[in-house]
Amino acid sequence: SRVRTNAQGVLSDMKLPATDAFKLILENDAWICIRPSGTDPKIKIAVCAPSRKAAEDQLKLIKTGFQPVQ
């Protein structure tokens, strides 16, 4: 795996565990995990944040980046 590690766009090799999920660590101890459903043709999004409102705000922001498949 190659990961961008700084603002200049330099890529570095990085050992990552094998997974079909993407977890993004945010500021203030918040995170977002996106993964495919194991049984249905859809994705699952989990959000963890310091408050319910902060989690709902993050989820709304994430949903704006997805378009339904028709």
KAJOVEN-V92422 format. One record per residue. N is the residue number from 0. RES is the residue in one letter. SS is DSSP state (@ for helix, = for strand, . for the rest). PHI is phi in degrees with one decimal (* if undefined). OMEGA is omega in whole degrees, -180 to 180 (NA if undefined). Layout:
n:res:ss:phi:omega
N:RES:SS:PHI:OMEGA
N:RES:SS:PHI:OMEGA
This chain:
n:res:ss:phi:omega
0:S:.:*:176
1:R:=:-122.8:-175
2:V:=:-128.9:174
3:R:=:-74.1:-173
4:T:.:-111.2:178
5:N:.:-154.6:-175
6:A:.:-67.5:180
7:Q:.:-80.5:176
8:G:.:84.5:179
9:V:.:-72.8:178
10:L:=:-99.3:179
11:S:=:-128.1:174
12:D:=:-69.2:-178
13:M:.:-149.4:176
14:K:.:-81.4:179
15:L:.:-127.4:177
16:P:.:-69.2:177
17:A:.:-69.3:180
18:T:.:-160.2:175
19:D:.:-107.2:-179
20:A:=:-116.3:176
21:F:=:-121.3:-180
22:K:=:-117.7:-180
23:L:=:-111.7:179
24:I:=:-87.6:-178
25:L:.:-107.9:177
26:E:.:-72.9:178
27:N:.:60.1:178
28:D:.:61.8:178
29:A:.:-99.5:175
30:W:=:-152.0:178
31:I:=:-132.0:177
32:C:=:-125.5:179
33:I:=:-120.9:-179
34:R:=:-150.9:176
35:P:=:-75.2:173
36:S:.:-69.1:178
37:G:.:-80.3:-175
38:T:.:-126.9:-176
39:D:.:-123.9:178
40:P:.:-80.6:-180
41:K:.:-152.3:176
42:I:=:-107.0:177
43:K:=:-115.6:179
44:I:=:-124.8:176
45:A:=:-114.8:-180
46:V:=:-127.4:175
47:C:=:-125.5:-179
48:A:.:-148.3:-178
49:P:.:-61.5:179
50:S:.:-140.2:178
51:R:@:-61.6:180
52:K:@:-61.9:179
53:A:@:-62.5:178
54:A:@:-65.7:179
55:E:@:-63.4:178
56:D:@:-63.5:178
57:Q:@:-63.5:-180
58:L:@:-63.2:177
59:K:@:-60.3:180
60:L:@:-62.7:180
61:I:@:-64.3:-177
62:K:@:-61.2:180
63:T:.:-66.4:-179
64:G:.:-87.9:-178
65:F:.:-111.3:177
66:Q:.:-118.6:178
67:P:.:-67.0:177
68:V:.:-88.8:-178
69:Q:.:-118.0:NA
